Amino acid sequence: MFIIQSPVKFAWIIIGWTVLFLGVLGIFLPVLPTTPFVLLAAFCFSRGSRRLHHWLRHHPRFGRLIRDWENGGAIRTRYKMTATLLIIPLFAYTLFFVPMPAWCKILMALIGIFVLMFIWIRPTSLHETEA
């Protein structure tokens, strides 16, 4: 049985489910990022429900990602490569083919560069060989 002990915990749980839903949508929508929303959901669940946090940490799709992040902010090389291979064409297409003011293109290019830098300076998981 699921018992809410306080309104604050209930709020954390509602926010957790909301951002997890956005993260799942991000699997299918290329503009919406999955990883930040899933990590935020894990954070929210850790504040609202141990059971939901445990469930998400051991989820077959998201569990390793969350455990790696919680154990030192690590990102597996495979995920770094995937993110890079998705970010570069998406940003390049927008920069070259979508009409917008030059300052918007410069800002977007800088955001893309900083996002990629953040991804690549994160430590690499020590457990990369795990399935």
N, C-alpha and C positions, 0 to 999 in steps of 0.2 A: 504494500500500500504506500502511496506517495503522500507524505504529510508535509505541509509547508509550515515552518516554525516561525517565520517572520515575514513581513511585507518586503523587507530589503532582500532577503534570499529569493523570494518570489520574483522580484524585479530582475535580479541577476539571471534567474532561470529564463524568464521571458526574453530578455535581451540575448541570452545565449542561443535560444531557439531561433530568434529572428536572424541573427548574424550567421548561424549555421545554415539556415534556409538560403540566405544570400550567397554563402559559399558554395552550396550545392548548385544553385543557379549558375554560378561562375564556371562550373564544369562545362556547361553547354553554351554560355554566352562569352565570347572571347574578350569583351570589353570589361567584364566583371571579374576581378581576381578571386580565386578560390582560397589560396593559402592564408592571406591575412584574416579573412573572415573565419576560417576554421580555427586558427590560433586564438582569435578573439573569443570565439565560442568556448574553447577550452578554458580560457581565463575566466569567463563569466560563469561557466559551470563549476569551476573550482571555488568560486565565491558563493554559489547558490546551492549546490548539491554534490556531495561526494560521489553519489551513485552515478549521476550523469557525467561527471568528470571522468570517472573510471571507465564508463561505457565508451566515451569518446576517445580516451587514451588507448583503448584496446580495440577500437573499430578497425575492421580489416582494410579499409581504404585510407583512413586518416590517422590511425594510431601511431605508426612509425614517425610520421611527420611531426606530430605533437610531442612525442617522447624525445625525439632528437632536439627539437626546439627547447623543451623544458630542461634538457640535460646539457645546457651550454650554448644554446642559440645556433646549433649546427644545422646545416642544409646539405643533403647528400649531393654529390657531384651530378648525378643523373637529373635531379630536380633543378640544379643550377643551369645545366645545359638545356633542359626543356624550356625553362623560363626565358633564357636568352634567345632560343630559337623561335619563341613565340613573340617576344617583345620587339625584337629588331624589325621583323617584317611589318608588324602592326604599326609601329611608330614610323617606319620608313614610308609605308603607303600613305599614311596621314600627312606626313611632311611634304611628300612630293606630289600628291594627287588631290589633296583637299585644299580648296582655296581658303586662305585665312591670312590675316595680317602677319607681317614678318616677325613682330614681337611675340605673337602666339607660337609661331614655329620655333623661335629661339627658346622660349619657355618650355615648350614641349620636348625639344631636343635635350635640354638640360635635365628635365625631369627623368627622361629615359636613361640618360647617362648616370644620374645619381641612383636610380633604382637598380640598374645593373651593377654599379659599383657596390652598393649595399649588399646585393646578393652574393657577389664574388668575394667580398672581404669577410663574410661570415665563415666561421670554422666549418670544416668538412666533418661529417659524422664519422666517428671511429668504427661504427658498425655497418659500413657500406656493403659488406658481403652478405648480410642477413637478407633473407627473402622477404 
